[in-house]
């Protein structure tokens, strides 16, 4: 706790006490009504409450209610096929997964207490007993089977990872899963938020999703589709024990600057990733603390390999040599992050520890670009070839505060190598449309690398020819063969060695440029107690032990 008292502050307190004593004969009804009005306005107005009269009032006017400024608009609460899995599981704490993860990404029990591999393709899971859903019904193997079959049917990414053939409820608390092929990481995939278990009563009679009814420490109360405010309340019957907060109100605030204003003005009690250049200033304010953590996410520059000249490995390597990763980590990210080598944090047991970040080398970049035929023939500072200038567009978005300034810094660094870059900060929907049409050159984004605690998840999705997240269109038969071979290996040392070989190849070929490892800034009021950062979460995870102390 920061000690920020001063003689002036003490004098102010004395004056306030005197004012209170003078006014003590007045009725308290007006004060009470005013608090209720402000509280209602803040909840109803979403991220705009800070601009309204009374926006500077304390967000927590209801005792043990936490108002949370989420970094994305809350578009959906559908955990099956609406994209709401991570929000509902990790940030609203409504649902839970069968398998959890420790800080070192090793697996631990969740709603399943144990699991074992019976043969190459068969797994048995023992479920936690005496767990009830928020509707009062019991969680048994039948409900778990129901959830997983629904998700597999609706979510192509989950289905492709699980590779499930059949699911059988052996008895009330035993589940047997048979896969189509060897799948050593099946338990790790069941840590993925989209596989969190929900009650069948989450759906109406026609099979349409209505609301998430899970087993977690908080249960769904309401979602206002106009203001996009999600409210959850304490689950008094949570199997894990006592829950600290009575209620949480989650508001989507996509702009980092607005999130900073919201925590300063008292609109929210807790938020994440304000502008990194502001973290020290905000941390110095009375009543607010900023905590910085390392998190399993990377800043990655996707490259459209179908566009000339980006299909040329020499151009991609030159770009990587032109980028000063250490400068970006220190002066753009303000050390909320660090220069990256491969796609995995060096602390991860499976990471290729022999890789080092590309260091800035403009001479090497010049040699590569010149060899590829790109030279500055007219002296305008931009290289050209066959009369065409080396100019590229770079898309990014603003919800993560490091991205726009990183894009600006990288554009300036690339220009020094003779590569012109035009930056476009866009909404995610527009970015998705452009990528779908192929109308893009570069895309800077932040990607989670441990939603499933195993390297297969990332390497398959990013680098195989038909990978779900292989938007650049990278294809290397050797990489495909190594990943296919490694998938079937159960010995971890041998498995990781194959994946290390893949990391080495893609580091050489640079189909996607890994720039920096992500850092997360948690910003909270000092009266918010008991928060424990979970490095395995997508962004951050709300834990049941959090409480308000005023």
N, C-alpha and C positions, 0 to 999 in steps of 0.2 A: 504494500500500500504506500502510495507516495505521500509524504508529509508536506503539505502546501500551506500550512497555517502562517499567519503574519499578524502583527499588532493591528494593522488596519482591518483585517478580517475579523479579529476578536471584537474591535470597536463596533463593526457593522452588526455583529450578532447581538451586542448589548442594546443597540438602537432598535433592532427588530423586536427584541423582547419587550422593550418599553412601549413600542407601538402596539404590540399585541395586548398588553395590559390596559392601555387606553381604550382599545376597541372591544374589550371583553364583554361589555354590556350589550353589544349588538346581537341580533338574532343570527344563528348559524345556518339558517335555511338557505339563504342566498348563496353562501359559500358551497354548500353541499350540492345544490342544483347546478352551479357553475361547473364543478368538477365532473359531474355526470355528463354535461353537455360537451365538454372538451373531450372526454374519453370517447363518447360516441362519434364525435366528428373525426377523431384520429383514425378510428377503425374504418369508418365509412369512406374516407377520402384517399385511401391507399397511400401512394408515395408523395402526394401533394400536401399532406397535412402540415408540413413545416412551413408552407407559405400562407397558411390560414391564421387568423387571429387565435392566439392561444397555442400556436404550434410549438412554442418554446416550453410549454408545460411538461412536467415529467410524464413519460409514456406510461409508466407503471402506476396507474391510479387505482388499481383493483387489488392491491396487496400482492398476492403471489401469481400475478399475470406477467408473462414475459412477452414483450413486443419485439419481434425479430424482423430485421430488414434483410430479406433474401436478395441475392444478387441477380436473380432472373425473374421475369414476369411469371406468375403462377398461371399457366395456361390450361393445365389439366391435373386432375386428381386421379385419373385412371391409371392404375398400376399394371394393367395387362397389355393394352395396346395404345395407350394414350400418352406415353412418355413421362408419366408421373412417378415411376418406380423409385428413383433416387430421392426425390423430394419427400415422398410419403414415408419411405423407410428411414432415411438418414436424418432429414431435417425436421420433419414433423413427428418422427418416432412413433408412427401408427402401426407399422408392420415390422416384422422381423424375418430374418432368413434362417434356414436350417443350420448353416455353418457360419461361424464368426472368424475373425482373424486377430492375432496378436500384433503388437507394434512392429515385430520383425517379419510380419506377413506369414508366419506359420499359422496353421489353422487351429481353431478351438471350437468347442461345442456352442451351438446356438439353440434353435428349437430341436435340433438333433443332438443327443448326448454322446453318440458314438457312431462310427461307420467302419465297415471293413469290405475288402474286395474278396468276393467268394471265388471268382475265377476271372479270366481275362476281361470278360464283358459284363460281369454281374457284381453289383454292390448292394450291401444291406445296411440300412440306416435304422438305428433305434431312436425313437422319438421321446421327447421330454413328456412325462406324464403330468396330469393335473394342470394343463394349460388351457385356459378358456379364451375364446374370442370375445370381442367387445359386445357382441349380442348375447353373451351368456352361454353359448354352445361350446362343447368340448372340441379341442383340436385332436383329431385322431389321424391315423394313416389315410383314411378315406378323404378327408379334407385336404391333406397335403397332396395326395394323388390328383385331386380335382384341380388344385392350383397349378401344379406343374404341367398337367396336360393342357390346361387353358393357355398358359404362357407359351408353351411349345407351339401350339397351334397359331397363336397370334403374333409371336415375336420371332422373326426369322433369324436374328442374330443369336438369341438364346438357343433356338432349336439347332443351329449349326454348331454351336459350342458343345451342347449336351450330347448330341448324337444318340438320343434315346430311341430304343426299339419298343420296350414295354415298361410299364410301371405297375407294380402289384402291391396291394395292401395285404400283407401276409396275416397280420392280426391287428389289434387295436393300436399298437404302438410300434409296429415293425413295417418298414417299407423296403421293397426290393425293386431295384432299377436295373434293367438290362439294356446295354448299349449296342448299337449296330457294329461298332468296332472298338478296339482298345481305346480307352479314354482315361488316362491316369489322373487327369485334373478334374474329374467330375465333382468331387467334394468342393474344390476351390470355386468352381462355377456356381455352386449353390450358395456362395457368399455374395453373388451379384444381386444388387437390390431388386432387379426386375423379377427375381425368383422368390421374393418374400411371400410368405403364406397368408392367404386371406380366406375368410369364411365364404361359403357358397351364397350366403345371404347378401353378399356385396352386389349381387346381380338380381334383376327383377325376373318375373316369370318368363319373359321372352328371351332372357339371356343377356340383356343389356346391362352394362356396368352402371351402378347407381352411386355407390360410395365405398370407400375402402374400410372394411371391417377386419381389423387385424388382431394381433395379440400383444402389441407393444405397450410401452408405459403411458402413451397418450392415445386417446380415441377421438375420432372425427366428430366435430360438432356442426360445422357449417362451412360452406364455400360460397362466397358472393361472386357470381360470374361477371358482374359489372365492375366491381372494384378489384376483383381478383384477390380478395383477402381470405385466407384460410384460418380457421379457428379450431383448435384441438383442446381437449380437457383431460385432466388426470384420470388414469385408469386405476380405480381403487383396488381392483382385483388382479393387478399385474403379478405374474408368477415370480418376477425377479425381485419383488420387495417393495419398499416405500418409494413413491415418486415425489420429487421435491416441489414441482410447480403445480399450481392449481389449473392454470390455463396458459396456452401460448397463442398469440396472434401473429401470423406470418404474412408479411406484405412484400410484394415484389418491387424492388427498387433497382432497376438495371444500370443506372448511371452511377459510377463510383463517387463523383462529386456530390450527388444528391444523397448517397448513403452517408457520406461524411457530414453533411448538413443535418441529416436526420438524427444521427447519434449526438451531435453537438446541441441541437435544438431540443432534444428530449423527446423526439417523436418515436424513437426506438430505443430499446435497452441493449440490443446486441446486433451486430452486423459483421460483415466480412469484406476484406479487400477494398478499403478506401484508397484514394490515390497514394501511391507509395511515397511520393515526395512530401506528403502531409502526415505520415505516421508519427514522426517524432514530435511534431507540433501538437497533434491531437493527444498523444500520450502524456504530454506535459499539462494538459488541461485538468482542472479539478474534477474529480469524480469519474474520469474515464481512463481506462487502461487499454493499451495496444499490446498484444502478444503476437510474436512472429514465430512461425513454425515451418519446417520443411515438410513438404507433402509430395506424394507420388504422382507428379504431373510434370510434363515438359512443355516448353514453348517450341513448337515445330513449324517450320516453313515448308508447306507442301508445294511441289513443283509440277506443273502440268507437262508431263513428258511427251505429250502429243503435239506440243507447240515448238516450232523452231525458234530459237536455237537451243531450247532447254533439253532436247533429247540427246544433246552432245555432253558426254560425261565431263569433258574438259571445261565446259562453261559452268556446269554445276559445281565442280571442284573449285574453280576460280571464284565463284560467288562465296563459297564457304571460307576460302582463304581471305576474302575481302572483308568479311564480317569480324568485328572485334568483340568476341563473346565476353571477355573479362571487363572491357569498358562498359558494355551494356549492363552486366550484372552489378557493377559498382555504381555507375552514374545514372542509369536509367531505371533499374529496379531497386536502387538504394539498398542493395544487398538483401532484398527480400527475394532470394533466389541466387543461383550461381552458374558459372559457365558449364556447359554440358559437353560430354563426349558422345556416349551412345544413348539409346533410348531409355536405359534404366539407371536409377540412382546407384552410385558405387556401393552404397550400404546394402543393397539387395543381394542376397546370397547367390543369385543366379547371374548377376551382371558380369559382362566381360571387363575385368579389371585392367586389362592391358591397353584399352583404348584411352586416348587423350583427346581433349578438345582440339579442333583445328585452331591453330594460332594465326593471328593476322599476319599475312605476308603478301604485300602488294606486288613485290617483284615476282613471286611465284604465280600470282593471279595474272599478271601481265604476260608471263611466258605461256600460260595455258590458253589465254584468250587469243594471243597472237598466233599460236599454233593452230587454233581453231578457225583462223582467218578473220578475226574481229580486231580491227585497228581503227584509230581515229584519223581518217583521211582528210578531214576539213578543219581540224583544230578546234571543234566546238566542245571538246571534253567528253563526247559520247562516241563510243566505238561504232563502226558500221561495217557492213559486208554486202557486196553486190548492190550498193546504193541504199541499203536498208539499215536504219539506226538500231542499236541494241537498246531498245526501250521496252520495259515490262510494266504490267500493272500488278499491284499487290493489294489484296483484300484482307481486311481484318474487322474486328468488332470492338465495342467499347466496354462491355460488361466487366471484363477483366482489366483492371487499370493498367497493367504493364504493357498491354498489346499496342495501343496507338503510339505511345512514345517509343516503344521498341521498333515499330515500323518506320518511324521518322528517322531514328538513329541508323537503322540498317540501310535505308534509302540513301542517306548521306554517305555512309561508308562504301556502298556499292558504286555511288557516283564517282568516288575517288579512283575506282578501278575502271571507270569508263562505261558503267552500266546505268542507264537512266531508269528510275522507278517512279511510277505514279501511284500514290497511296489512296485507297478508297476505304473509309470507315463506314460499314454498312450494317443494316439489320440482318439477323441470322436468316430470315426467310429469303431475302434478296441474295445473300451469299449462296444459299442452297440452290436457288434457281440458276444462278450463274454457273455453279459447279456442275449441275445436272446437264446444262446445255454445252458445257465445255468452253465457255466464254471467259476464261481466266488464265493467268500465268502463274501467280504466286498467291498463296493463302497462308497467313500467319494466324495460328490458333494455339490454344493450350489444351493438351490432351492428358487424361488420366491414364496411368500406366500400370495400375494394380487393382482394377475392379475385380479381376480374378488373380489371385496370388500365384502366378506362374508365368514364365516368359512366353509360353505358347499363345496365350490370348492376344498379346500385342503383336508378336512377330507374324502370326497367321493373318490377323486382320489387316495389318499394314503392308506386309511385304510379299505375300503370296499373290500369284497372278489374279486369282479371283477373290482376294481378300475383301471383306465387307467395307473396310475403311481405306482401301487402296484407291483413293480418288485420283492420284497422279497417274495411274496406269502402269505402274512398275511391273516388269516381268523378267525373271531370271530363272531358268530351269534348274540351275544348281541350288538356288535358294529354295525353290519349291520342293526339290528332292530332299534337302537337309531337314526342312521343317516337317515334311511328311514322315521321314524316318524317325526324327526325334519324338514325334507325337506318341509313338508306340513304345518308347523306352520308359521303363518304370524305375530303373536305377538313376537316382537324381544326378549323381556326378557325371555319368555318361550322357544323360539327357541334356544337362546344362552345357556340356562341352559342345554338343552339336549346335545348340542355340547360340553359343559364343561364336562359332564359325559364321553363323548367319549375321551376327552383329558386325563382325569384321568385314564381311563382304559389302554390306549396305553402307558401312562407314566409308569404304573406299569409293563406292559408286554414287553416294549422295543423292538418291532419288527423293529424299526428304531431308532437309537440313535441320538437325537438332541444335537449337541455339542455346537454351538455358534450362536449368532445372527450376521448377516453380517454387515460390515461397508463398505462404498464406498468412495474411494479417487478420487476426481476430480482434475486433474492437467491441468493448463492452463497458457498461456502467460498473462502477466499483461495488455496487450492491448486488450484482449478479455473482453468486458464489457457486462453487462446486463444478465449474466447467473443466472437462478433461479433453484435450485435443486427441482425436483419433487419426493417426497418420494413414490409416488404410481406407478412410472415407473418400467419397467422390470430391467434395469440397471441405465439408466439416460435418460432424455428427453431433446432434443434441443428445446428451446423456441424461439418464433418469435422475442422477444425483444433483443436478442443478437446482438452485433455489434462490429466493430473493431475501436479502437481509437488509432492512432499513432501520 
